[in-house]
Amino acid sequence: MAIVGATALDFDFLKSIGLGYPIWNNGAMNIQLQWFHQLLPSICATPQSCRTYLSKSLFLFGSLGGNDYNAMLFFGFTVDQARKYTPKIVDTIATGVEKLIAMGAAEIVVPGVMPVGCFPVYLTILRSSNRADYDEHGCLRPLNELSLYHNALLQSRLAGLQARYRSTPPVRIMYADYYTLVAEMLHTPSRFGFRSGITACCGAGGGEYNYEFDARCGMKGAAACRDPSSHVCWDGVHTTEAANRLIAGGWLRGPYCHPPILH
């Protein structure tokens, strides 16, 4: 399940808090789960065969939550205002995990959110005139604190689900840590074989971030760097394939997935 810009919270709720316009689609988590449920008869013939099929499948559920914060922060909410919705976002994700389990899923990886305060899009659009808002790496503290808060709540909720569904038939719910490794790569890129951390490979404007909202990657005026594998950040929002390979390794074998996917 993957739709660009998809949120965990549904469109009607986001609209009710004044965020109808900045939502890029109506493919929120609950809609995608409905689509998945409707798709199952084309994959497996009977409900029992579907449960068997899903029990042998690995689900990567998310990352969810990041686009909810994007919608809020890019269109006028303060970090403190966005933070008030974190428990609801996390509860919504946990409910989605339980819906998958009810369908028969038994191996579910649930990623947290990245250190968004270190990415060019946020550093550009949400720049601060207060130097105290930046850490020693040039990242925005309030945004990273929001990410850490989200991840802490998510881990707590997943721990509860892990305990609840540990019995027969056993279900493995794995928390995938997006934050720690990505932060380390952005802070000390050379340690991982990269030349650039917080500068986007594909973008415009040059400078420290190489990011312009009106000339984003794929738009007129933007260009990609010669060697994307030398960058952690692809387009100011997402990580490069080279970075993703390291993230995948950390999730498959640990220590950035709890428990590791491979066991």
C-alpha positions, 0 to 999 in steps of 0.5 A, a space after each residue: 500500500 503506497 500512495 504519494 502524500 497519503 496520510 494516516 488520518 482520514 480526509 474528513 477528520 483533516 478537513 474538520 481541523 481546517 486542512 482540506 486544501 493541503 491534502 494531496 489525495 484521498 488515499 488515507 490509510 483507511 481507504 488503502 486498507 479498504 482497497 486491499 480488502 477488496 483486492 483479496 478475492 483476486 489473489 486468493 479464492 476463499 477467506 481461509 486461503 486468504 488468511 493462509 496466504 497473508 500469514 505467510 506474507 511480510 507487510 511493510 505498513 507505512 511509514 505513516 504519519 509523516 504526511 499528516 505532519 506535513 499537511 499541518 506544518 506546511 500550512 500554518 500549524 505550529 509544532 505544538 499544535 501538530 504535536 496535539 494530534 500525535 496520539 490520534 495519529 499513532 492510535 490510527 496506525 495501531 488500529 490499521 495494524 490490528 485490521 491487517 491482523 484480523 485479515 490474517 497478517 502475521 508478520 508486520 513491519 511498522 516504521 516510525 518517522 524520519 528526523 524531518 528537521 534534517 531534511 532540506 524541504 523542512 529546513 527551507 520552508 520552516 526555516 527559523 530566525 532563532 538560532 536556538 532552534 537549530 542543533 549542532 548539525 544544523 537540524 531543526 530541533 522542534 521538528 526532530 523532537 516531534 519525530 522522536 515524540 511520535 516514534 516513542 508513542 508508536 513504539 509504546 503502542 506496538 509493544 502493547 500489540 506485540 504482547 496482545 498478539 504473541 499467543 497462538 497463532 503468533 503474530 510478529 509486529 516489528 518496529 522499524 527505526 527510521 530515525 536513528 540510522 537516517 540521522 546518523 547518515 545525515 550528521 556524519 555522511 562520510 562515515 557511511 561512504 557519502 559525500 553529502 548529508 543534508 544537501 539534496 541531490 535532485 533540486 535547484 538553488 545550490 547552497 547548503 540545501 539545494 532545494 527550492 519549492 517551486 523548482 522541486 525535483 522533476 520540475 522545470 529548473 531542477 537537476 539531479 547531481 551526477 552521482 546520487 549514490 554520493 548523497 543521503 538525500 535525494 530530493 529534499 524529502 526522500 533518501 537516495 537508493 544508496 541510503 535506502 539500501 543501508 536502511 533495509 540492511 539495518 531493518 533486515 538484520 538489525 539493529 534498527 528493527 525491533 525485532 529484526 525482520 530476519 530471525 
